[in-house]
Amino acid sequence: AGERGAVVMRGKTMRRQQQQQEQKHAQHVAPAAAPVPQLSAKILPQAPQASVPVVQQQPKVRTGCNALCKMNGVSKSCRFLVHFAATRSFARKPDACQMAYTVVRSRCGDSCSGCMLEATHCT
């Protein structure tokens, strides 16, 4: 029983010494940084809101031979379609440009109505 009492005393003494060392160590360690307070958006100054007018960009309207025509699911300019038809469908024909122009005008209707054959520069 005497040994057991001595072990208990040593255990208490060791715990007390450990606590004292921890206290001394805590005194030498820099204090933890204080928490930063959260700032509310209401406290912070707000930048003045500039009133910028919103300008809607109008799609560029193509006119004349630059007007678009949708043919076979693809939109191309009337000029391009005339040149394409003249060099593909009517190649080697003396009036290839006139024939291509006629076909494009008939298929595209009003969208190519402002395009004159001379303005296509088809030769």
Sequence and secondary structure as in RCSB ss.txt:
>XXXX:A:sequence
AGERGAVVMRGKTMRRQQQQQEQKHAQHVAPAAAPVPQLSAKILPQAPQASVPVVQQQPKVRTGCNALCKMNGVS
KSCRFLVHFAATRSFARKPDACQMAYTVVRSRCGDSCSGCMLEATHCT
>XXXX:A:secstr
 HHHHHHHHHHHHHHHHHHHHHHHHHHHS           TTTS                   GGG EEEETTEE
EEHHHHHHHHHHHTSTT TTHHHHHHHHHHHHHGGGGTT  GGGGT  
